[in-house]
Amino acid sequence: MNTNHLLIFTRTPLHVGSGSSVGAIDMPVQRDQHTQFPIIPGSGLKGVFADAWNADLNEQGKRPNDSDVAWLFGSEDDQAAAAGALLFGEARILAFPVRSLVNCFAWITCPLILKRAVRDGIIGSSDFIKDLSLEDEKALAADKGMTNSGKTILEEYSFETPVSEPLHALAEELGSLFNDDVWKTVKERLIVVSDGIMSYFCKAACEVQQRVKIDDNTGVVAKGALFNQENVPAETLFYSVLHSTNERKKGGGQRNAAEAVEKFGQKLKDEKHTFQFGGDAGIGLGFCTVNLK
C-alpha cells in the first residue's frame, strides 16, 4: 500500500452538510465529533473524483468493468464486483482563516492540528511541534507584521503573541505545500492558538448565510422557508491521506499502486486541479483547488 496526500484549498465557501440541525443553525457543516473542526468525509471526496470520469460511461449509462474508474474507485457490477485501488481518508483542517485587526486576516492552526499533520506525514516532525502547548489567552505569530505591541486581535479577542522563529520556519514549510499565490502569504499570516480557541473559532467564525425558498406560484418567499446555512470560509486549507493498492478485481489485476496514483494525478491535471465539493454548486459554493502531494 502506498501513501500520498491530497491538499484541498477552498476558493469559495464550502458547505458539506451534516444532515441534522442543532440550535440556531438549520444546516450546519460536518465536523469532528470531539474537536468540532470541520471535515470533508472520505465518501464525499471519492464521489466527486469518481464523477470526473463520467465520460467513461457506456450506452447503458454504466462504467465498463475494465475502465479506469472501476479500477480506481470500484465496480458494483454483480458479475464483476471489485474494490477500488484508491482509499480516501477524510479531509481535515490544516489552517483556518479568521479576521484580524492587522493585515486583514490570519490563518490559525493549533498544536493538535500540527501534531496530527506530523503523524499523517504532511509536515516533518520537530522538537518545536512535539513540545508545543499554549494557554487560551496566548498565541504565537510567524511574523511580527501580524502583531501590534506584542498582541494579536482575532475577531473580538486579544492574545499575547510573541513572534516565534521556529514557527516562521514551519510557516515557510507550509507555504511550500501548495502552489497558490494567496496561500503563499501564510508565511506572514500564520498564528498558532490553543486547541480550545481553535475549536471555538472553527464553530464561531464559519459563515452563516440566511437563505429563503421562493414559492413558484406567488413569486415571494414561501411560508416558513427561511433557513440558516453554515459554510466553511474561502481560503481554508484541508488535507486528506490517500492510500493506493494494487488492482483489486476478482482474480487479481495487473496494475499496481503506483500506477493508480499516477493515473489519478493525471486526471487532476486534466481537470485543472479544480473540483466542486458539497452542496450548492449552482450558487458558487464548494469550488476548491486540489493538489496531490
Secondary structure as GFF3:
##gff-version 3
##sequence-region A 1 293
A	DSSP	beta_strand	2	10	.	.	.	ID=ss1
A	DSSP	beta_strand	39	40	.	.	.	ID=ss2
A	DSSP	alpha_helix	42	51	.	.	.	ID=ss3
A	DSSP	three_ten_helix	54	56	.	.	.	ID=ss4
A	DSSP	alpha_helix	68	73	.	.	.	ID=ss5
A	DSSP	beta_strand	74	75	.	.	.	ID=ss6
A	DSSP	beta_strand	82	83	.	.	.	ID=ss7
A	DSSP	beta_strand	86	88	.	.	.	ID=ss8
A	DSSP	beta_strand	91	99	.	.	.	ID=ss9
A	DSSP	beta_strand	105	109	.	.	.	ID=ss10
A	DSSP	alpha_helix	111	119	.	.	.	ID=ss11
A	DSSP	alpha_helix	127	130	.	.	.	ID=ss12
A	DSSP	beta_strand	140	141	.	.	.	ID=ss13
A	DSSP	three_ten_helix	144	146	.	.	.	ID=ss14
A	DSSP	beta_strand	151	154	.	.	.	ID=ss15
A	DSSP	beta_strand	157	160	.	.	.	ID=ss16
A	DSSP	alpha_helix	165	175	.	.	.	ID=ss17
A	DSSP	three_ten_helix	183	185	.	.	.	ID=ss18
A	DSSP	alpha_helix	186	189	.	.	.	ID=ss19
A	DSSP	beta_strand	190	192	.	.	.	ID=ss20
A	DSSP	alpha_helix	195	204	.	.	.	ID=ss21
A	DSSP	beta_strand	207	211	.	.	.	ID=ss22
A	DSSP	beta_strand	227	231	.	.	.	ID=ss23
A	DSSP	beta_strand	237	244	.	.	.	ID=ss24
A	DSSP	beta_strand	248	249	.	.	.	ID=ss25
A	DSSP	alpha_helix	257	270	.	.	.	ID=ss26
A	DSSP	beta_strand	274	276	.	.	.	ID=ss27
A	DSSP	three_ten_helix	281	283	.	.	.	ID=ss28
A	DSSP	beta_strand	287	292	.	.	.	ID=ss29
###
